[in-house]
């Protein structure tokens, strides 16, 4: 799946786009983005869901998957 196709999927889910974050459990992981957020601000819309891509299929993660991805891609001192 191309980045353009993943961005199209992100827009279909209500986001403005996405950024590749890495790989997890055989998936390419994309973080959905929302435009027009001032620097230093954030939007809390619920669990930090990510887009999981495998081959030509894209889907939103489950909340459990989202937290597992966060732990894997962004470990804290507690995780190490």
C-alpha positions in Angstrom: 0.0 0.0 0.0 1.4 3.4 -0.9 1.6 6.3 1.4 -1.0 8.1 -0.7 -3.4 5.2 -0.2 -2.7 5.1 3.6 -3.3 8.9 3.7 -6.6 8.4 1.8 -7.6 5.8 4.4 -6.7 8.2 7.2 -8.9 10.9 5.7 -11.7 8.4 5.5 -11.4 7.9 9.2 -11.7 11.7 10.0 -8.0 12.6 10.1 -6.1 15.0 7.8 -3.2 12.5 7.0 -0.7 10.3 8.7 3.0 9.8 9.3 4.9 6.5 9.2 5.9 5.6 12.7 7.7 2.2 12.3 6.9 -1.4 12.2 5.1 -3.6 14.7 4.2 -7.4 14.6 4.5 -7.5 10.8 2.5 -4.2 10.3 3.6 -0.9 9.0 2.4 1.6 11.6 1.1 5.1 10.7 0.1 7.7 13.2 -2.9 9.6 12.1 -2.5 13.4 12.1 -4.9 16.3 12.6 -4.0 19.7 11.0 -4.2 23.1 12.5 -3.2 22.1 16.0 -1.0 24.9 17.5 2.6 23.9 18.5 2.8 22.4 21.9 -1.0 21.6 22.0 -2.6 18.2 21.6 -6.0 16.8 21.0 -7.3 14.1 23.2 -9.9 12.1 21.3 -9.6 8.8 23.1 -7.1 5.9 22.9 -4.0 6.7 20.8 -5.2 4.6 17.9 -2.8 4.0 14.9 -3.3 2.8 11.4 -2.0 -0.8 10.8 -1.1 -1.7 7.3 -0.3 -5.2 5.9 0.0 -5.6 2.2 -3.0 -3.8 0.6 -5.0 -3.8 3.8 -5.3 -0.9 6.2 -7.2 -0.7 9.5 -7.4 1.2 12.7 -5.8 -0.6 15.6 -7.8 -1.7 18.6 -7.1 0.1 21.9 -5.0 -2.8 23.2 -3.0 -2.9 20.0 -2.5 0.9 20.2 -1.0 0.7 23.6 1.2 -2.3 22.6 2.5 -0.3 19.7 3.3 2.6 22.0 5.2 0.4 24.3 7.1 -1.1 21.4 7.9 2.0 19.4 8.3 4.4 22.3 9.6 2.5 25.4 9.9 4.4 28.6 12.5 3.9 31.3 10.0 1.6 33.1 9.7 -0.6 30.0 13.5 -1.1 29.6 
